[in-house]
Amino acid sequence: MKDYNKLIEDLAPKKFGKLGQIWVAFLLLIILAAAYAYYQQLDKGLGITNMRDYALWGVYISNFVFFVAISLVGSLVTAILRLSGATWSTPLTRIAEVIAVAAIIMAGLTIIIDMGRPERIYNIFLHGRLQSPIIWDVLVISTYLFISLMLLFFPLLPDFAILKKHFENQHKLSKWYGILSLNWSGNKEQETLYNKSINTLSVLIIPVAFGIHTVTAWLFATTYRPGWDSSNFGPYFIAGAFVAGAGAVVVIMYVLRRVYHLEAYITDMHFDKMGKLLVLLCLVYLYFNVNEYLVPAYKTTTEEAAHLYDLFLGHYAPLFWSAIIGGLVVPTLILLFPKGRKPFPLFLVGILVVVGAWWKRFIIVTPTLLHPFLPIQGVPKSWHSYFPSGLEWTITFGTLAAAMLIMTILFRYLPIIPIHETAEEKGYFKNPKNKSA
């Protein structure tokens, strides 16, 4: 009983310290600046951005694709690990699920930010056509968000019941945990329904997760533009999403372990396994990158040649090679060695992977738009290049800060590591008194 109480004490949500309060204030400051910048964009139109008829998609759509990618590993990997019974991943499941929910919420909001007339979004629902990949994207994002929320909420029911009792001296907090627990008592009927629900959600989210990334890829691949006109784009996006998501999980798990002193629960073994997984994912994504660029380079049509030159040797070469070498090759080489899979080196590698993944999405979106089949006549020379304006960067950083704020708030009130599952694995529920507690 003593060990069980210590487990609850260790894993129960903690109040923000001074550092946590500064962090929240910092995020809110960025979000407020972004809100003001968006008000300016809404008032004056997209003309105050650097997006033009050439680069009609810019940093906002790059950011959207990044958020969609980050969301993949949270729900999909968690679902697969749950179904396979891999108990080593238990301390990481909640972290991955929270990342998925925050990322997919911001992905949907980023699409609205990119719209010049966001009040017309209702037309997608009223007049959406199945012939358009846009309506496919709306459907899969909405479905994915709903299932991700359910996959986060259902495993929390026993934890909410535990927290209700743990915080009984704090009436308001205990009351809310009691409401959220849906009268969980841990009886056999509830356990059966609980396990069936989680397994069903885990099965459902796998095709939906593949669907959201495939449909996002189709938004590009259904055009004839060089750089996007590829039947490889679906698996290419999925492979990249696995890399970006795994990198995000590594970064967040390291920060949470340090801040909340969870070294006894998120161990070096977890970092080692995530490092090995990241190596595999990077190698798979490198394969798709070779395939994605080798085939058009072999064909060397006029349009493809101009696009590839811009990436390999031209204007976007520094970004392209930084994303490939810094975000994939270097992490792979580091993680091949056991010392590279220790917590701090892996944390640094995770940052490299996430930053490289963000810039990779920018490279996918922007250069292709600047090489249309039918060049626009009589436009200013400045329209032939694109780099986000200060306003666009402010709004983009605001969306990233909002995603981190969602995660911060969820980690404040939810147990970072599942209490009920961890207690079961440690055998504490062999004593019926523990389970009822």
C-alpha positions, 0 to 999 in steps of 0.5 A: 500500500505504501508503494502504491501511495508513493506511485500516486504521489509521484504521478499525480498532476503538480502545480506550476512552479515559478518556471512553469508560470514564466513559461505559460506567460511567455507562450501567452505573450507570443499568442497575443502578438500572433492574435494582433497580427492575425487581426491585421491580416483579417482587416487588410486581407492576405495582400499584406503577407508575402503570398501572391499569385505564384506562392498562393500557399506559403508558410501557413500551409507548410505549418499545417502539413507539419502539424498533421505530421506531428499528430500521426505518431501520437495516436497511431503509434500509441494504438499499435503499441496498445494492440501489440501489448508492448508494455514498455511504452506505457510511460509514453502513451499519454505524452504521445496522445496529448501531442496528437490532440494539440497538433491536430487542433492547431492543424485545423485552425491553421487552415482557417488562418490561411483563408482570406475569408474565413467566415466562408468556411461554412461553404465547405460543409454546405457545398462540399463536393466529393470530387474535391480533395479539400472536403476529404481533408475536412472529413478525415481531420474532423474524424481524426480529432474526435477519435484522438480525443476519445483515445486520450479520454477513455484511458484516463477514466481510472486515473480520474477516479484515483485523482478524485480520492487523492485530491479530496482535500481540494474540493473543487479539483476533486469534484471535477476529477469525479465528474470526469471519471464517469463514476468509475469504480473498477468493477468487472463490467466497467473493466470489460467495457473500458478495454473493449472501447480502447481496443476499438478506438485503437483499431479505428484510428489506424486507417483514419491516421493513414487516411489523413496523411494520405489525403493531405498528400493528395492535395498536392499530388492531384495537381500536375505541378513539378515536385508534386506530381507523384504517385509516391506522395502518400507513403512519402508523407506517412514516412515523414510524419512518423519521423517528425512525430517520433522526434516530437515525442522524444523532445517532450518526454525529455523535458517532462522527465526533467521538469517533473523528476520522472526519471524512475518512470521514464528511464534510459531504456525508453530513450534507447528504444525510441532512439532505435525506432527513430533510426529505423524511421529516418532510414525509411524516410531517406529511402522515400526521399531518394525515390522522390527525387531520383525518378524526376531527375532521371526523366529530366523534363524541363519543368522538373529539371528547373525544380530540382536545380532550385532544390539541389543547387539553387535558391533553396539548396541551403534549406534543402540540404540542411533538412536532409543532412541535419534532420535525417542523415546526422540524427541517423549516424548519431543514433546508431551508437548507444551513447547517442541514444542516451537521454540528453544526446537523444533530446538534441537529436529530437530537436534536429529532427523536428526543426528539419521536419518543419523546414522540409514541409516548407521546401515541399510547399514553396519551390513547386509553386514558383515553377508553374506550367503557365508563368504569369505574364507582366507580374513584378519580379518579386513575385517569382520568389517567396519568403514569409513576412514578419506578420506571417512568422508572427502568426506561425509562431503563435500557432506553435506556441498555442500547440505548446500551451494546449500541451502544457495545460493538459500536462498540468491537470492530467497525469503525464504517465498513466497511473492505473496502467502503471500500477497494474503492471507493477502488480499493486492491484493484486490487493483489492483495497488498492484498486478501490482506492 
